[in-house]
Amino acid sequence: MERILAQYKVYSATVTIKDVDGVGLYLVQEPYLNPELKRTVEKFAKSLLKSKVNVTYERVLRMVSESKVEGDPELLSYYVFKKVKYGDLTIPIYDEKVERVECYGLGIPVKVVHTTFKNYLRLASNLIFVDQRELEDLQDRFNLGKDGIYAESYTPEGHKVVEYKSEEGFQLEVIKRFSATPSVSKVCRDLKCNFDALAYLWEGMEQGGLYVIGGNPYATKALMNSILLLSKSDLKIVTIESSPKFNFEGRNWLKVDARISSEDLSNFLAASQPDVLLADMRLNLLKSLLSCPCNSMMLFTDLRSVRDIMSLIVSYLGKRYKYLFLARLSGIAIYDKDLRAYSVDKLRRKTVVRRLNLSPKALALRNKGGLNDIVERLHSRREFLERVVEDNVSDEIQIRQILREYLGK
């Protein structure tokens, strides 16, 4: 069964989102360009590449229109722009509804993460590279090095590009929502976040504990990145990721590749003694992570239900680590169109996970703090978040000043 879910324009190309037997597709259809116009496109592209200026579509359109060459200026501008930017990746990169582009090598469809159709996790596209030279050209366009197994760079548009290399070739990922300094106001506004749930997670992270964060990893990591940047600047932060999304430049920050062995990770964590640990939830590393004595830990997974998260972890861990996990678990949060938070209550030998309705009781009991104090802090955090988002405050100095008004930091 085939259904068209959406259709829209990106420059002169048409993007169609389809569901075919439960599989989500991202299809790019380009207008026809005859051989004569192709030669015109080549001339414009050669001129722009030679000038080495930062090319925008508007600049190309203006140049083509002023030249008064034969042919539709928008059609020509589209192909020139595609030629000088990122080739077949140009449309998904410039599609504002796409937040991530993944290229897994020759002969494999490019995948995209779409902001509107996240229930598919990834949409397979009809964009397929068949020539190694095209991929090598992209390496040059993205200013990625040819040595080492990992490289990263930033595009002029501010997107982060990461590259993984192996004997079979290399893979590219363009992370469009990555920001060098993720602002809490922008992230919350983009994601339309539930402030109650985020305030609870923020409070819990600062008090300490283990939280499992499920759902869209791009959204959850952006949220926690922006919140953690508001915390004390002297915290030692360790991130463990298979695909880097966090950015704590200028902080006490150590990065670890999630492909590390369990033994090496245990030794690293014992030596580094982080205050905050943010990690992809890889089952083979779970025991090492649970043994880490850090104050706050957040594990990120793309699972989207409490039942799935708990079942997977508990069934994987042995008896000893199962009880260690349940003893350390402080809460669960899931982002799927909105952020939902769940508190964890320890009732005798039973652990109960409940949907949070701004109930700080679990926090107060766990930390032996006054309930009224925690209620007041939660409301202050919520009011701070509401204000910076409503007033669209992007300046970090101003955000800090407002934070001091509400929380005295």
C-alpha positions in Angstrom: 0.0 0.0 0.0 1.3 3.4 -0.9 0.3 6.8 0.6 1.6 10.3 -0.1 2.0 12.0 3.3 3.3 15.4 2.2 4.6 17.2 -0.8 6.4 20.5 -1.0 9.1 22.5 -2.9 12.7 23.1 -2.0 14.0 25.6 -4.5 13.0 24.1 -7.9 12.9 20.5 -6.7 9.8 18.7 -5.4 10.1 16.7 -2.2 7.5 13.9 -1.6 7.1 12.0 1.6 5.6 8.6 1.1 4.6 5.6 3.1 5.1 2.4 1.2 4.0 -0.7 3.2 5.0 1.0 6.4 8.3 2.3 5.1 8.8 6.0 5.1 10.4 7.5 1.9 11.9 10.9 1.2 11.8 11.4 -2.6 13.4 14.3 -4.5 12.2 15.0 -8.0 14.1 17.5 -10.0 13.0 19.5 -13.1 14.3 18.6 -16.5 17.5 20.4 -17.7 18.4 20.0 -21.4 22.0 19.5 -22.5 22.4 23.1 -23.7 21.4 24.5 -20.3 23.7 22.1 -18.6 26.6 23.8 -20.4 25.4 27.1 -19.1 25.2 25.7 -15.6 28.8 24.5 -15.8 30.0 27.9 -16.8 28.3 29.7 -13.9 29.4 27.0 -11.4 33.0 27.2 -12.6 33.0 30.9 -12.2 31.6 30.7 -8.6 34.0 28.0 -7.5 36.9 29.9 -8.8 35.9 33.0 -6.9 35.8 31.0 -3.6 33.0 33.2 -2.1 30.4 31.9 0.3 27.7 31.0 -2.1 24.0 31.5 -1.2 21.0 30.7 -3.4 20.0 34.3 -3.5 23.5 35.3 -4.8 23.3 32.7 -7.5 19.8 33.8 -8.5 20.8 37.4 -8.7 23.9 36.6 -10.8 21.9 34.4 -13.2 19.1 36.9 -13.6 21.5 39.8 -14.3 23.3 37.8 -16.9 20.1 37.6 -19.0 21.0 34.1 -20.4 18.3 32.1 -22.1 16.4 29.8 -19.8 14.4 30.0 -16.6 16.6 31.8 -14.0 15.2 29.8 -11.1 15.8 26.5 -12.9 19.3 27.5 -13.8 20.0 28.9 -10.4 18.9 25.7 -8.7 21.3 23.5 -10.7 24.2 26.0 -10.3 23.6 26.2 -6.6 23.4 22.4 -6.3 26.7 22.1 -8.4 28.7 24.5 -6.1 27.2 23.4 -2.8 26.7 19.7 -1.8 25.6 17.9 -5.0 22.8 15.4 -4.3 22.8 16.3 -0.6 21.9 19.9 -1.3 18.1 19.5 -1.1 18.0 17.6 2.2 20.6 19.9 3.7 18.6 23.0 2.7 15.3 21.4 3.5 14.3 23.2 6.7 12.1 20.2 7.7 15.1 17.9 7.7 17.3 17.9 10.8 19.8 15.2 9.9 21.2 13.7 6.7 23.1 10.4 6.7 25.1 8.9 3.9 26.3 5.4 4.4 28.4 5.0 1.3 28.1 3.8 -2.3 24.9 2.2 -3.5 23.0 2.8 -0.3 20.1 5.3 -0.1 20.8 8.5 1.8 18.7 8.6 5.0 17.1 11.7 6.6 15.5 12.5 9.9 12.4 14.6 9.3 11.0 16.9 11.9 7.4 16.1 10.9 7.6 12.4 10.4 9.7 11.2 13.4 7.6 8.1 13.8 9.6 6.6 11.0 12.9 7.5 12.8 14.6 7.7 9.4 13.2 8.2 5.9 15.0 6.4 3.0 15.6 8.7 0.0 16.0 8.2 -3.7 19.4 9.8 -3.5 22.1 7.2 -4.1 25.8 7.7 -4.7 27.3 5.4 -7.3 30.6 7.1 -8.0 33.4 7.2 -5.4 34.6 10.5 -6.8 31.3 12.1 -5.8 31.8 11.1 -2.2 35.4 12.3 -2.3 34.3 15.6 -3.7 31.9 15.9 -0.7 34.9 15.3 1.6 36.6 18.3 0.1 33.4 20.4 0.2 33.0 19.6 3.9 36.7 20.2 4.6 37.1 16.7 6.0 40.6 15.3 6.4 41.7 12.1 4.6 43.5 10.6 7.6 42.2 8.9 10.7 39.0 7.0 11.3 37.0 10.0 12.5 36.7 13.6 11.4 34.4 16.5 11.9 33.8 20.0 10.5 31.2 22.7 10.2 29.6 24.1 7.1 29.2 27.8 6.4 25.5 27.4 7.4 26.5 26.2 10.8 25.8 22.5 10.4 28.1 19.9 11.9 29.5 17.2 9.6 31.0 14.0 11.0 32.8 11.3 9.1 33.5 7.7 10.0 36.1 5.7 8.0 36.6 2.0 7.7 38.1 -0.5 5.2 34.8 -0.4 3.2 35.0 3.4 2.8 33.5 6.2 4.8 30.2 7.5 6.1 29.0 11.1 6.4 26.4 12.6 8.7 25.2 16.2 8.6 23.7 17.2 11.9 21.7 20.3 11.1 20.4 21.2 14.5 23.8 21.1 16.1 24.8 24.5 17.4 28.2 25.5 18.6 26.6 27.1 21.7 23.0 25.6 21.9 20.9 28.3 23.5 18.2 27.1 25.9 15.6 29.6 24.5 16.2 28.5 20.9 16.2 24.8 21.7 13.0 25.0 23.8 11.3 27.1 21.2 12.2 24.8 18.3 11.1 21.7 20.2 8.0 23.3 21.9 9.1 21.7 25.1 7.0 20.9 28.2 8.6 23.2 30.8 7.3 21.2 33.8 9.1 18.1 32.6 12.3 20.0 31.7 12.4 21.8 35.0 12.1 18.5 36.8 14.9 17.0 34.8 17.0 20.1 35.4 16.5 19.9 39.1 17.1 16.2 39.2 20.3 16.5 37.2 21.7 19.1 39.6 20.7 17.1 42.7 22.2 13.9 41.2 20.9 10.6 40.1 20.5 8.3 37.1 18.0 9.3 34.4 17.2 7.4 31.2 16.2 9.7 28.4 14.3 8.1 25.5 12.7 9.1 22.2 14.3 11.4 19.6 18.0 11.6 20.5 18.6 14.8 18.6 15.9 16.6 20.6 16.8 15.1 24.0 20.5 15.7 23.6 19.9 19.3 22.5 17.7 19.9 25.5 20.1 18.5 28.0 23.1 20.2 26.4 21.4 23.6 26.6 20.3 23.0 30.2 23.7 21.7 31.4 25.4 24.8 30.0 23.4 26.8 32.6 25.0 24.7 35.4 28.2 25.4 37.2 31.1 26.0 34.8 33.6 23.9 36.9 31.7 20.6 36.5 33.6 17.9 34.8 31.5 16.5 32.0 32.1 13.2 30.1 30.1 12.3 27.0 30.1 8.9 25.4 28.5 8.9 21.9 28.6 6.9 18.8 27.7 10.0 16.8 28.8 13.3 18.4 26.0 15.7 19.1 26.9 17.3 22.4 29.1 20.4 22.6 30.5 21.8 25.8 33.5 23.7 24.3 35.2 25.8 26.9 34.1 23.5 29.8 35.8 20.7 31.6 34.7 18.2 28.9 36.0 14.8 27.9 34.7 13.0 24.9 34.7 9.2 24.5 33.8 7.1 21.4 31.0 4.7 22.2 32.9 2.0 20.4 35.2 1.8 23.4 35.5 -1.6 25.2 33.7 -2.2 28.5 37.0 -2.7 30.3 38.7 0.4 28.8 35.6 2.4 29.7 35.6 1.2 33.3 39.3 2.2 33.6 38.7 5.6 32.0 35.7 6.5 34.3 37.6 5.4 37.4 40.5 7.6 36.4 38.5 10.6 35.2 35.9 10.8 38.0 33.3 12.9 36.1 30.6 14.9 37.9 28.2 14.5 35.0 28.1 11.6 32.6 26.0 11.7 29.4 26.1 8.5 27.4 24.4 6.6 24.6 22.7 3.6 26.2 24.7 0.7 24.7 24.0 -2.6 26.5 27.6 -3.8 26.3 28.7 -0.7 28.2 25.8 -0.6 30.7 27.6 -2.4 33.6 30.6 -0.1 33.3 28.3 2.9 33.3 26.4 1.8 36.3 29.7 1.3 38.2 30.7 4.9 37.6 30.6 6.9 40.9 29.6 10.2 39.2 26.9 12.4 40.8 24.6 12.7 37.7 24.2 10.3 34.8 21.9 10.4 31.8 21.6 7.5 29.4 20.1 8.3 26.0 18.2 5.8 23.9 15.8 6.0 20.9 13.3 3.7 22.7 10.0 5.6 23.1 8.1 3.9 26.0 8.9 3.3 29.7 8.0 -0.4 29.3 10.4 -0.9 26.4 13.2 0.9 28.3 12.7 -1.0 31.5 12.3 -4.4 29.9 15.4 -4.1 27.7 17.7 -3.0 30.6 16.4 -5.3 33.2 16.4 -8.4 30.9 19.9 -7.7 29.9 21.4 -7.1 33.3 22.2 -9.9 35.7 20.7 -10.0 39.2 23.5 -7.9 40.8 23.4 -5.1 38.2 19.7 -5.2 37.9 19.3 -4.2 41.5 22.1 -1.6 41.1 20.3 -0.1 38.2 16.9 0.0 40.0 18.6 1.5 43.1 20.3 4.3 41.1 17.4 5.0 38.8 15.9 8.4 39.6 13.6 9.1 36.6 12.8 8.5 33.0 12.0 11.1 30.3 10.8 10.6 26.7 10.6 13.1 23.9 8.1 12.3 21.2 6.6 15.5 19.9 6.8 16.7 23.5 8.8 15.9 26.6 7.3 13.6 29.2 8.9 12.9 32.5 8.4 9.9 34.9 9.3 9.8 38.5 10.6 6.6 40.2 9.3 5.5 43.6 11.0 2.8 45.6 8.3 0.8 47.4 9.8 -1.9 49.6 11.3 -4.3 47.0 9.3 -2.9 44.1 10.2 0.0 41.8 7.3 1.9 40.4 7.6 4.3 37.5 4.8 7.0 37.3 4.0 9.8 34.9 5.1 13.0 36.5 2.6 15.8 37.0 5.1 18.3 38.5 5.3 16.2 41.7 8.6 16.8 43.4 7.9 14.4 46.2 10.3 11.8 44.9 13.1 14.4 44.7 12.5 15.6 48.2 12.4 12.1 49.7 15.5 10.9 47.8 17.6 13.9 48.8 16.0 14.5 52.2 15.3 18.0 51.2 12.3 20.1 52.2 9.4 19.6 49.9 8.5 23.3 49.9 12.1 24.3 48.8 12.0 21.9 45.9 8.5 23.0 44.8 9.8 26.6 44.8 12.9 25.7 42.8 10.9 23.8 40.2 8.6 26.8 39.8 11.5 29.1 39.5 13.1 26.9 36.8 9.8 26.8 34.9 9.3 30.5 35.1 12.9 31.1 33.9 12.4 28.8 30.9 9.1 30.4 30.0 10.6 33.9 30.2 13.7 33.3 28.0 11.5 31.5 25.4 8.7 34.0 25.4 11.1 37.0 25.2 13.3 35.1 22.7 16.4 35.8 24.7 19.4 34.5 22.7 22.3 36.5 24.3 24.1 34.2 26.7 25.0 37.1 29.1 21.4 38.2 29.3 20.3 34.6 29.9 22.7 34.4 32.8 21.4 37.6 34.3 17.8 36.3 34.1 18.9 33.0 35.6 20.4 34.9 38.6 17.0 36.7 39.0 15.2 33.4 39.3 17.7 31.0 40.9 20.4 33.2 42.3 23.1 31.6 40.1 
